[in-house]
């Protein structure tokens, strides 16, 4: 008596099990990779904001130092080095006098606004000063020269 194999489907269950196992594993690994990627992006943005806050607070302190040293018609120059990049992104520094500035201090309406170019990160840091400041200045991150020329405080990129 001969057996026919056409109606025999016992070996199909092994093949289906392997396909399902590979499919489920691929879906799980894809989900993990997507989740890890979005977590990395949010951590990078948070790191950029923290770095910008630190740099802004240092620069605000350096401006306050020049402000305290400014007397009469003398010239005060302070050359400072700050990082050129934060979290792999260049950044810019400018002054903000608007009501949008949300300082923690009541005695000032002037803030430094630091904005990272390729990250969605910007921070505002209050500046406390008595001397006039050239608020039109916008400088990139990196070496900065803070100068009091007898009239006002200015920020310039690099070391003049």
VMD Tcl script that builds the backbone (N, CA, C; Angstrom):
set m [mol new atoms 480]
animate dup $m
set s [atomselect $m all]
$s set {name element resname resid chain x y z} {
  {N N UNK 1 A 0.822 -1.162 0.000}
  {CA C UNK 1 A 0.000 0.000 0.000}
  {C C UNK 1 A 0.879 1.242 0.000}
  {N N UNK 2 A 0.600 2.178 -0.851}
  {CA C UNK 2 A 1.389 3.402 -0.942}
  {C C UNK 2 A 0.679 4.532 -0.210}
  {N N UNK 3 A 1.515 5.376 0.406}
  {CA C UNK 3 A 0.963 6.537 1.133}
  {C C UNK 3 A 1.071 7.782 0.273}
  {N N UNK 4 A 0.096 8.512 0.336}
  {CA C UNK 4 A 0.120 9.780 -0.384}
  {C C UNK 4 A 0.478 10.885 0.601}
  {N N UNK 5 A 1.350 11.810 0.124}
  {CA C UNK 5 A 1.802 12.888 1.001}
  {C C UNK 5 A 1.038 14.182 0.767}
  {N N UNK 6 A 0.169 14.234 -0.175}
  {CA C UNK 6 A -0.554 15.471 -0.467}
  {C C UNK 6 A -1.398 15.948 0.705}
  {N N UNK 7 A -2.027 15.169 1.353}
  {CA C UNK 7 A -2.895 15.548 2.455}
  {C C UNK 7 A -2.165 15.645 3.785}
  {N N UNK 8 A -0.862 15.380 3.807}
  {CA C UNK 8 A -0.081 15.386 5.049}
  {C C UNK 8 A 0.471 16.797 5.296}
  {N N UNK 9 A 0.031 17.495 6.354}
  {CA C UNK 9 A 0.488 18.861 6.632}
  {C C UNK 9 A 1.148 18.972 8.012}
  {N N UNK 10 A 1.695 17.895 8.488}
  {CA C UNK 10 A 2.331 17.929 9.815}
  {C C UNK 10 A 3.588 18.793 9.835}
  {N N UNK 11 A 4.395 18.880 8.804}
  {CA C UNK 11 A 5.645 19.633 8.790}
  {C C UNK 11 A 5.404 21.137 8.668}
  {N N UNK 12 A 4.213 21.562 8.295}
  {CA C UNK 12 A 3.911 22.980 8.141}
  {C C UNK 12 A 3.954 23.693 9.484}
  {N N UNK 13 A 3.574 23.077 10.548}
  {CA C UNK 13 A 3.557 23.731 11.850}
  {C C UNK 13 A 4.953 24.153 12.301}
  {N N UNK 14 A 5.990 23.426 11.963}
  {CA C UNK 14 A 7.361 23.802 12.312}
  {C C UNK 14 A 7.762 25.054 11.544}
  {N N UNK 15 A 7.472 25.117 10.271}
  {CA C UNK 15 A 7.816 26.287 9.457}
  {C C UNK 15 A 7.063 27.529 9.923}
  {N N UNK 16 A 5.790 27.396 10.221}
  {CA C UNK 16 A 4.988 28.528 10.708}
  {C C UNK 16 A 5.518 29.009 12.053}
  {N N UNK 17 A 5.910 28.108 12.924}
  {CA C UNK 17 A 6.470 28.482 14.227}
  {C C UNK 17 A 7.733 29.316 14.049}
  {N N UNK 18 A 8.598 28.901 13.143}
  {CA C UNK 18 A 9.829 29.658 12.902}
  {C C UNK 18 A 9.532 31.049 12.342}
  {N N UNK 19 A 8.616 31.149 11.392}
  {CA C UNK 19 A 8.261 32.441 10.797}
  {C C UNK 19 A 7.660 33.362 11.852}
  {N N UNK 20 A 6.767 32.852 12.657}
  {CA C UNK 20 A 6.155 33.662 13.708}
  {C C UNK 20 A 7.197 34.114 14.742}
  {N N UNK 21 A 8.097 33.223 15.122}
  {CA C UNK 21 A 9.141 33.580 16.088}
  {C C UNK 21 A 10.036 34.689 15.539}
  {N N UNK 22 A 10.442 34.573 14.288}
  {CA C UNK 22 A 11.290 35.602 13.672}
  {C C UNK 22 A 10.530 36.920 13.552}
  {N N UNK 23 A 9.263 36.871 13.161}
  {CA C UNK 23 A 8.447 38.089 13.035}
  {C C UNK 23 A 8.265 38.801 14.360}
  {N N UNK 24 A 7.922 38.055 15.404}
  {CA C UNK 24 A 7.724 38.658 16.724}
  {C C UNK 24 A 9.034 39.241 17.242}
  {N N UNK 25 A 10.142 38.534 17.050}
  {CA C UNK 25 A 11.448 39.038 17.489}
  {C C UNK 25 A 11.802 40.325 16.758}
  {N N UNK 26 A 11.553 40.391 15.458}
  {CA C UNK 26 A 11.848 41.605 14.677}
  {C C UNK 26 A 11.018 42.779 15.173}
  {N N UNK 27 A 9.751 42.549 15.473}
  {CA C UNK 27 A 8.890 43.624 15.981}
  {C C UNK 27 A 9.381 44.119 17.334}
  {N N UNK 28 A 9.740 43.209 18.219}
  {CA C UNK 28 A 10.239 43.609 19.542}
  {C C UNK 28 A 11.539 44.404 19.436}
  {N N UNK 29 A 12.464 43.942 18.611}
  {CA C UNK 29 A 13.733 44.655 18.457}
  {C C UNK 29 A 13.508 46.029 17.833}
  {N N UNK 30 A 12.618 46.135 16.856}
  {CA C UNK 30 A 12.304 47.436 16.250}
  {C C UNK 30 A 11.731 48.395 17.288}
  {N N UNK 31 A 10.826 47.902 18.114}
  {CA C UNK 31 A 10.253 48.737 19.173}
  {C C UNK 31 A 11.306 49.228 20.147}
  {N N UNK 32 A 12.219 48.357 20.520}
  {CA C UNK 32 A 13.297 48.760 21.428}
  {C C UNK 32 A 14.198 49.812 20.794}
  {N N UNK 33 A 14.520 49.641 19.519}
  {CA C UNK 33 A 15.390 50.601 18.837}
  {C C UNK 33 A 14.714 51.965 18.716}
  {N N UNK 34 A 13.447 51.984 18.385}
  {CA C UNK 34 A 12.715 53.247 18.265}
  {C C UNK 34 A 12.627 53.927 19.634}
  {N N UNK 35 A 12.319 53.165 20.675}
  {CA C UNK 35 A 12.240 53.717 22.019}
  {C C UNK 35 A 13.579 54.268 22.490}
  {N N UNK 36 A 14.647 53.549 22.221}
  {CA C UNK 36 A 15.979 54.006 22.629}
  {C C UNK 36 A 16.372 55.258 21.855}
  {N N UNK 37 A 16.008 55.344 20.591}
  {CA C UNK 37 A 16.326 56.528 19.785}
  {C C UNK 37 A 15.627 57.766 20.292}
  {N N UNK 38 A 14.349 57.656 20.627}
  {CA C UNK 38 A 13.621 58.830 21.137}
  {C C UNK 38 A 14.119 59.220 22.522}
  {N N UNK 39 A 14.504 58.237 23.333}
  {CA C UNK 39 A 15.066 58.553 24.646}
  {C C UNK 39 A 16.395 59.288 24.488}
  {N N UNK 40 A 17.219 58.860 23.534}
  {CA C UNK 40 A 18.498 59.507 23.283}
  {C C UNK 40 A 18.299 60.946 22.831}
  {N N UNK 41 A 17.311 61.186 21.966}
  {CA C UNK 41 A 17.026 62.551 21.516}
  {C C UNK 41 A 16.603 63.444 22.669}
  {N N UNK 42 A 15.730 62.957 23.546}
  {CA C UNK 42 A 15.284 63.779 24.670}
  {C C UNK 42 A 16.420 64.030 25.656}
  {N N UNK 43 A 17.278 63.045 25.855}
  {CA C UNK 43 A 18.432 63.242 26.747}
  {C C UNK 43 A 19.409 64.246 26.148}
  {N N UNK 44 A 19.576 64.221 24.838}
  {CA C UNK 44 A 20.474 65.167 24.164}
  {C C UNK 44 A 19.939 66.581 24.298}
  {N N UNK 45 A 18.631 66.742 24.141}
  {CA C UNK 45 A 18.018 68.070 24.301}
  {C C UNK 45 A 18.143 68.561 25.738}
  {N N UNK 46 A 17.917 67.662 26.692}
  {CA C UNK 46 A 18.037 68.049 28.102}
  {C C UNK 46 A 19.483 68.413 28.446}
  {N N UNK 47 A 20.436 67.672 27.883}
  {CA C UNK 47 A 21.845 67.989 28.097}
  {C C UNK 47 A 22.217 69.334 27.502}
  {N N UNK 48 A 21.654 69.652 26.334}
  {CA C UNK 48 A 21.911 70.949 25.702}
  {C C UNK 48 A 21.367 72.077 26.566}
  {N N UNK 49 A 20.154 71.915 27.099}
  {CA C UNK 49 A 19.576 72.957 27.957}
  {C C UNK 49 A 20.406 73.163 29.218}
  {N N UNK 50 A 20.856 72.082 29.820}
  {CA C UNK 50 A 21.678 72.189 31.024}
  {C C UNK 50 A 22.988 72.899 30.719}
  {N N UNK 51 A 23.616 72.559 29.604}
  {CA C UNK 51 A 24.870 73.216 29.218}
  {C C UNK 51 A 24.649 74.693 28.922}
  {N N UNK 52 A 23.545 75.016 28.244}
  {CA C UNK 52 A 23.237 76.418 27.960}
  {C C UNK 52 A 22.991 77.202 29.244}
  {N N UNK 53 A 22.282 76.603 30.199}
  {CA C UNK 53 A 22.038 77.279 31.482}
  {C C UNK 53 A 23.354 77.568 32.208}
  {N N UNK 54 A 24.239 76.578 32.232}
  {CA C UNK 54 A 25.523 76.753 32.904}
  {C C UNK 54 A 26.338 77.851 32.233}
  {N N UNK 55 A 26.406 77.817 30.908}
  {CA C UNK 55 A 27.155 78.841 30.170}
  {C C UNK 55 A 26.533 80.214 30.371}
  {N N UNK 56 A 25.204 80.298 30.323}
  {CA C UNK 56 A 24.516 81.575 30.520}
  {C C UNK 56 A 24.743 82.150 31.906}
  {N N UNK 57 A 24.713 81.302 32.925}
  {CA C UNK 57 A 24.948 81.777 34.290}
  {C C UNK 57 A 26.387 82.260 34.466}
  {N N UNK 58 A 27.335 81.544 33.862}
  {CA C UNK 58 A 28.729 81.988 33.919}
  {C C UNK 58 A 28.899 83.335 33.241}
  {N N UNK 59 A 28.303 83.488 32.041}
  {CA C UNK 59 A 28.428 84.740 31.307}
  {C C UNK 59 A 27.734 85.892 32.036}
  {N N UNK 60 A 26.575 85.628 32.635}
  {CA C UNK 60 A 25.889 86.665 33.410}
  {C C UNK 60 A 26.759 87.105 34.591}
  {N N UNK 61 A 27.432 86.163 35.236}
  {CA C UNK 61 A 28.352 86.504 36.324}
  {C C UNK 61 A 29.542 87.309 35.838}
  {N N UNK 62 A 30.041 86.979 34.650}
  {CA C UNK 62 A 31.178 87.717 34.083}
  {C C UNK 62 A 30.766 89.137 33.698}
  {N N UNK 63 A 29.544 89.303 33.175}
  {CA C UNK 63 A 29.033 90.643 32.865}
  {C C UNK 63 A 28.875 91.446 34.152}
  {N N UNK 64 A 28.359 90.799 35.211}
  {CA C UNK 64 A 28.212 91.477 36.505}
  {C C UNK 64 A 29.573 91.873 37.064}
  {N N UNK 65 A 30.585 91.061 36.843}
  {CA C UNK 65 A 31.942 91.373 37.300}
  {C C UNK 65 A 32.480 92.611 36.585}
  {N N UNK 66 A 32.280 92.690 35.285}
  {CA C UNK 66 A 32.702 93.875 34.527}
  {C C UNK 66 A 31.893 95.084 34.987}
  {N N UNK 67 A 30.603 94.896 35.248}
  {CA C UNK 67 A 29.741 95.977 35.725}
  {C C UNK 67 A 30.253 96.531 37.058}
  {N N UNK 68 A 30.653 95.644 37.969}
  {CA C UNK 68 A 31.179 96.100 39.267}
  {C C UNK 68 A 32.517 96.818 39.114}
  {N N UNK 69 A 33.307 96.401 38.130}
  {CA C UNK 69 A 34.624 97.007 37.920}
  {C C UNK 69 A 34.549 98.310 37.147}
  {N N UNK 70 A 33.426 98.565 36.471}
  {CA C UNK 70 A 33.286 99.762 35.640}
  {C C UNK 70 A 33.123 100.991 36.518}
  {N N UNK 71 A 34.106 101.873 36.435}
  {CA C UNK 71 A 34.042 103.123 37.194}
  {C C UNK 71 A 34.457 104.268 36.294}
  {N N UNK 72 A 33.594 105.257 36.180}
  {CA C UNK 72 A 33.939 106.456 35.422}
  {C C UNK 72 A 34.227 106.196 33.964}
  {N N UNK 73 A 35.331 106.797 33.499}
  {CA C UNK 73 A 35.639 106.746 32.077}
  {C C UNK 73 A 36.688 105.701 31.733}
  {N N UNK 74 A 37.078 104.872 32.680}
  {CA C UNK 74 A 38.076 103.834 32.412}
  {C C UNK 74 A 37.522 102.721 31.542}
  {N N UNK 75 A 38.427 101.908 31.018}
  {CA C UNK 75 A 38.044 100.777 30.189}
  {C C UNK 75 A 38.324 99.480 30.936}
  {N N UNK 76 A 37.367 98.572 30.870}
  {CA C UNK 76 A 37.527 97.254 31.490}
  {C C UNK 76 A 37.286 96.212 30.398}
  {N N UNK 77 A 38.215 95.272 30.264}
  {CA C UNK 77 A 38.068 94.213 29.278}
  {C C UNK 77 A 38.250 92.865 29.960}
  {N N UNK 78 A 37.318 91.965 29.719}
  {CA C UNK 78 A 37.387 90.616 30.269}
  {C C UNK 78 A 37.252 89.630 29.116}
  {N N UNK 79 A 38.279 88.800 28.951}
  {CA C UNK 79 A 38.250 87.779 27.893}
  {C C UNK 79 A 37.928 86.434 28.538}
  {N N UNK 80 A 36.871 85.815 28.057}
  {CA C UNK 80 A 36.419 84.554 28.655}
  {C C UNK 80 A 36.285 83.489 27.572}
  {N N UNK 81 A 36.474 82.256 27.968}
  {CA C UNK 81 A 36.319 81.123 27.059}
  {C C UNK 81 A 35.122 80.285 27.493}
  {N N UNK 82 A 34.226 80.084 26.570}
  {CA C UNK 82 A 33.075 79.217 26.779}
  {C C UNK 82 A 33.094 78.152 25.689}
  {N N UNK 83 A 32.400 77.046 25.883}
  {CA C UNK 83 A 32.381 76.017 24.839}
  {C C UNK 83 A 31.791 76.560 23.534}
  {N N UNK 84 A 32.343 76.114 22.424}
  {CA C UNK 84 A 31.820 76.525 21.110}
  {C C UNK 84 A 30.536 75.779 20.766}
  {N N UNK 85 A 30.359 74.592 21.330}
  {CA C UNK 85 A 29.208 73.750 21.012}
  {C C UNK 85 A 28.641 73.140 22.294}
  {N N UNK 86 A 27.342 72.891 22.286}
  {CA C UNK 86 A 26.691 72.166 23.378}
  {C C UNK 86 A 25.916 71.008 22.754}
  {N N UNK 87 A 26.141 69.817 23.235}
  {CA C UNK 87 A 25.502 68.605 22.701}
  {C C UNK 87 A 25.648 68.501 21.193}
  {N N UNK 88 A 26.813 68.869 20.696}
  {CA C UNK 88 A 27.080 68.763 19.268}
  {C C UNK 88 A 26.471 69.859 18.423}
  {N N UNK 89 A 25.932 70.900 19.036}
  {CA C UNK 89 A 25.258 71.968 18.304}
  {C C UNK 89 A 25.901 73.309 18.640}
  {N N UNK 90 A 26.097 74.163 17.630}
  {CA C UNK 90 A 26.560 75.517 17.901}
  {C C UNK 90 A 25.389 76.305 18.515}
  {N N UNK 91 A 25.707 77.410 19.159}
  {CA C UNK 91 A 24.664 78.191 19.816}
  {C C UNK 91 A 24.976 79.673 19.711}
  {N N UNK 92 A 23.965 80.487 19.919}
  {CA C UNK 92 A 24.131 81.940 19.877}
  {C C UNK 92 A 23.677 82.541 21.205}
  {N N UNK 93 A 24.228 83.727 21.483}
  {CA C UNK 93 A 23.915 84.443 22.721}
  {C C UNK 93 A 23.458 85.841 22.341}
  {N N UNK 94 A 22.318 86.250 22.881}
  {CA C UNK 94 A 21.839 87.609 22.647}
  {C C UNK 94 A 21.080 88.089 23.873}
  {N N UNK 95 A 20.807 89.387 23.908}
  {CA C UNK 95 A 20.078 89.973 25.026}
  {C C UNK 95 A 18.602 90.059 24.692}
  {N N UNK 96 A 17.773 89.978 25.721}
  {CA C UNK 96 A 16.328 90.057 25.569}
  {C C UNK 96 A 15.799 90.997 26.642}
  {N N UNK 97 A 15.164 92.096 26.204}
  {CA C UNK 97 A 14.620 93.077 27.149}
  {C C UNK 97 A 13.103 93.014 27.247}
  {N N UNK 98 A 12.498 92.096 26.527}
  {CA C UNK 98 A 11.038 92.028 26.476}
  {C C UNK 98 A 10.452 91.520 27.785}
  {N N UNK 99 A 9.138 91.614 27.861}
  {CA C UNK 99 A 8.425 91.045 29.002}
  {C C UNK 99 A 8.421 89.523 28.940}
  {N N UNK 100 A 8.816 88.960 27.783}
  {CA C UNK 100 A 8.885 87.509 27.650}
  {C C UNK 100 A 9.977 86.919 28.531}
  {N N UNK 101 A 10.913 87.762 28.903}
  {CA C UNK 101 A 12.007 87.318 29.765}
  {C C UNK 101 A 11.425 87.005 31.142}
  {N N UNK 102 A 11.621 85.785 31.580}
  {CA C UNK 102 A 11.046 85.323 32.842}
  {C C UNK 102 A 12.158 85.142 33.884}
  {N N UNK 103 A 12.736 86.231 34.355}
  {CA C UNK 103 A 13.839 86.074 35.308}
  {C C UNK 103 A 13.364 85.626 36.677}
  {N N UNK 104 A 14.271 85.044 37.396}
  {CA C UNK 104 A 13.996 84.661 38.775}
  {C C UNK 104 A 14.163 85.841 39.717}
  {N N UNK 105 A 14.785 86.898 39.219}
  {CA C UNK 105 A 15.047 88.074 40.037}
  {C C UNK 105 A 14.086 89.181 39.653}
  {N N UNK 106 A 13.611 89.946 40.637}
  {CA C UNK 106 A 12.660 91.019 40.367}
  {C C UNK 106 A 13.329 92.301 39.910}
  {N N UNK 107 A 14.619 92.473 40.220}
  {CA C UNK 107 A 15.255 93.757 39.952}
  {C C UNK 107 A 15.796 93.904 38.526}
  {N N UNK 108 A 15.455 93.019 37.625}
  {CA C UNK 108 A 15.942 93.133 36.250}
  {C C UNK 108 A 14.891 92.680 35.251}
  {N N UNK 109 A 14.912 93.334 34.090}
  {CA C UNK 109 A 14.093 92.905 32.957}
  {C C UNK 109 A 14.978 92.454 31.813}
  {N N UNK 110 A 16.279 92.377 32.058}
  {CA C UNK 110 A 17.239 92.022 31.021}
  {C C UNK 110 A 17.685 90.579 31.194}
  {N N UNK 111 A 17.637 89.835 30.116}
  {CA C UNK 111 A 18.060 88.438 30.140}
  {C C UNK 111 A 19.010 88.144 28.996}
  {N N UNK 112 A 19.879 87.179 29.226}
  {CA C UNK 112 A 20.652 86.575 28.151}
  {C C UNK 112 A 19.822 85.429 27.609}
  {N N UNK 113 A 19.687 85.344 26.298}
  {CA C UNK 113 A 18.996 84.229 25.676}
  {C C UNK 113 A 20.020 83.419 24.900}
  {N N UNK 114 A 20.178 82.165 25.266}
  {CA C UNK 114 A 21.100 81.263 24.598}
  {C C UNK 114 A 20.267 80.252 23.822}
  {N N UNK 115 A 20.550 80.119 22.521}
  {CA C UNK 115 A 19.760 79.262 21.647}
  {C C UNK 115 A 20.667 78.303 20.889}
  {N N UNK 116 A 20.425 77.013 21.045}
  {CA C UNK 116 A 21.173 76.000 20.296}
  {C C UNK 116 A 20.593 75.919 18.893}
  {N N UNK 117 A 21.457 75.816 17.891}
  {CA C UNK 117 A 21.009 75.860 16.500}
  {C C UNK 117 A 20.316 74.576 16.059}
  {N N UNK 118 A 20.901 73.416 16.304}
  {CA C UNK 118 A 20.310 72.181 15.782}
  {C C UNK 118 A 19.513 71.400 16.822}
  {N N UNK 119 A 19.422 71.897 18.010}
  {CA C UNK 119 A 18.602 71.275 19.053}
  {C C UNK 119 A 17.427 72.199 19.343}
  {N N UNK 120 A 16.372 71.657 19.869}
  {CA C UNK 120 A 15.227 72.468 20.273}
  {C C UNK 120 A 15.456 72.901 21.716}
  {N N UNK 121 A 16.484 73.736 21.896}
  {CA C UNK 121 A 16.853 74.138 23.252}
  {C C UNK 121 A 17.196 75.615 23.267}
  {N N UNK 122 A 16.534 76.352 24.128}
  {CA C UNK 122 A 16.932 77.726 24.403}
  {C C UNK 122 A 16.612 78.024 25.857}
  {N N UNK 123 A 17.446 78.860 26.463}
  {CA C UNK 123 A 17.284 79.200 27.873}
  {C C UNK 123 A 17.447 80.704 28.036}
  {N N UNK 124 A 16.869 81.215 29.098}
  {CA C UNK 124 A 17.026 82.620 29.460}
  {C C UNK 124 A 17.638 82.700 30.847}
  {N N UNK 125 A 18.615 83.599 30.974}
  {CA C UNK 125 A 19.307 83.791 32.243}
  {C C UNK 125 A 19.258 85.282 32.566}
  {N N UNK 126 A 18.775 85.660 33.759}
  {CA C UNK 126 A 18.704 87.084 34.106}
  {C C UNK 126 A 20.089 87.690 34.284}
  {N N UNK 127 A 20.202 88.982 33.928}
  {CA C UNK 127 A 21.443 89.739 34.086}
  {C C UNK 127 A 21.140 90.917 35.005}
  {N N UNK 128 A 21.911 91.035 36.076}
  {CA C UNK 128 A 21.758 92.149 37.010}
  {C C UNK 128 A 22.935 93.089 36.794}
  {N N UNK 129 A 22.630 94.328 36.422}
  {CA C UNK 129 A 23.691 95.303 36.184}
  {C C UNK 129 A 23.198 96.706 36.449}
  {N N UNK 130 A 24.149 97.627 36.631}
  {CA C UNK 130 A 23.815 99.039 36.792}
  {C C UNK 130 A 24.266 99.842 35.586}
  {N N UNK 131 A 25.236 99.333 34.861}
  {CA C UNK 131 A 25.796 100.005 33.695}
  {C C UNK 131 A 24.972 99.646 32.461}
  {N N UNK 132 A 24.902 100.590 31.525}
  {CA C UNK 132 A 24.187 100.329 30.271}
  {C C UNK 132 A 24.862 99.192 29.509}
  {N N UNK 133 A 24.048 98.393 28.816}
  {CA C UNK 133 A 24.558 97.271 28.035}
  {C C UNK 133 A 24.088 97.431 26.594}
  {N N UNK 134 A 24.982 97.168 25.648}
  {CA C UNK 134 A 24.629 97.159 24.230}
  {C C UNK 134 A 23.819 95.896 23.973}
  {N N UNK 135 A 22.492 96.039 23.939}
  {CA C UNK 135 A 21.617 94.874 23.829}
  {C C UNK 135 A 21.429 94.407 22.391}
  {N N UNK 136 A 22.037 95.104 21.433}
  {CA C UNK 136 A 21.924 94.688 20.039}
  {C C UNK 136 A 22.929 93.602 19.695}
  {N N UNK 137 A 23.836 93.309 20.608}
  {CA C UNK 137 A 24.894 92.334 20.338}
  {C C UNK 137 A 24.329 90.927 20.274}
  {N N UNK 138 A 24.831 90.164 19.321}
  {CA C UNK 138 A 24.534 88.738 19.214}
  {C C UNK 138 A 25.846 88.055 18.867}
  {N N UNK 139 A 26.271 87.134 19.720}
  {CA C UNK 139 A 27.563 86.483 19.509}
  {C C UNK 139 A 27.381 84.971 19.523}
  {N N UNK 140 A 28.222 84.267 18.777}
  {CA C UNK 140 A 28.172 82.807 18.835}
  {C C UNK 140 A 28.901 82.312 20.075}
  {N N UNK 141 A 28.642 81.071 20.452}
  {CA C UNK 141 A 29.344 80.487 21.586}
  {C C UNK 141 A 30.821 80.340 21.289}
  {N N UNK 142 A 31.618 80.296 22.335}
  {CA C UNK 142 A 33.066 80.192 22.197}
  {C C UNK 142 A 33.733 81.311 22.964}
  {N N UNK 143 A 34.917 81.737 22.528}
  {CA C UNK 143 A 35.587 82.840 23.217}
  {C C UNK 143 A 34.804 84.136 23.045}
  {N N UNK 144 A 34.663 84.877 24.133}
  {CA C UNK 144 A 33.890 86.124 24.135}
  {C C UNK 144 A 34.690 87.177 24.878}
  {N N UNK 145 A 34.631 88.415 24.386}
  {CA C UNK 145 A 35.242 89.542 25.067}
  {C C UNK 145 A 34.129 90.432 25.604}
  {N N UNK 146 A 34.124 90.648 26.922}
  {CA C UNK 146 A 33.163 91.540 27.575}
  {C C UNK 146 A 33.922 92.828 27.855}
  {N N UNK 147 A 33.454 93.950 27.288}
  {CA C UNK 147 A 34.183 95.210 27.388}
  {C C UNK 147 A 33.290 96.317 27.916}
  {N N UNK 148 A 33.847 97.103 28.853}
  {CA C UNK 148 A 33.217 98.354 29.273}
  {C C UNK 148 A 34.111 99.459 28.734}
  {N N UNK 149 A 33.542 100.330 27.898}
  {CA C UNK 149 A 34.346 101.365 27.229}
  {C C UNK 149 A 34.193 102.747 27.850}
  {N N UNK 150 A 33.683 102.821 29.057}
  {CA C UNK 150 A 33.453 104.107 29.702}
  {C C UNK 150 A 32.020 104.566 29.540}
  {N N UNK 151 A 31.273 103.915 28.665}
  {CA C UNK 151 A 29.895 104.286 28.390}
  {C C UNK 151 A 28.940 103.118 28.593}
  {N N UNK 152 A 29.281 101.969 27.997}
  {CA C UNK 152 A 28.400 100.814 28.083}
  {C C UNK 152 A 29.209 99.523 27.989}
  {N N UNK 153 A 28.548 98.423 28.341}
  {CA C UNK 153 A 29.156 97.091 28.262}
  {C C UNK 153 A 28.751 96.467 26.930}
  {N N UNK 154 A 29.738 95.881 26.243}
  {CA C UNK 154 A 29.461 95.220 24.968}
  {C C UNK 154 A 30.027 93.802 24.994}
  {N N UNK 155 A 29.415 92.936 24.217}
  {CA C UNK 155 A 29.919 91.568 24.002}
  {C C UNK 155 A 30.428 91.482 22.582}
  {N N UNK 156 A 31.608 90.860 22.426}
  {CA C UNK 156 A 32.170 90.653 21.100}
  {C C UNK 156 A 32.647 89.221 21.001}
  {N N UNK 157 A 32.524 88.659 19.823}
  {CA C UNK 157 A 32.970 87.296 19.602}
  {C C UNK 157 A 34.490 87.258 19.502}
  {N N UNK 158 A 35.092 86.267 20.126}
  {CA C UNK 158 A 36.540 86.102 20.066}
  {C C UNK 158 A 37.249 86.981 21.063}
  {N N UNK 159 A 38.573 86.958 20.980}
  {CA C UNK 159 A 39.399 87.771 21.876}
  {C C UNK 159 A 40.066 88.877 21.050}
  {N N UNK 160 A 39.580 90.102 21.214}
  {CA C UNK 160 A 40.122 91.251 20.485}
  {C C UNK 160 A 41.384 91.755 21.149}
}
mol reanalyze $m
mol bondsrecalc $m
mol representation Tube
mol addrep $m
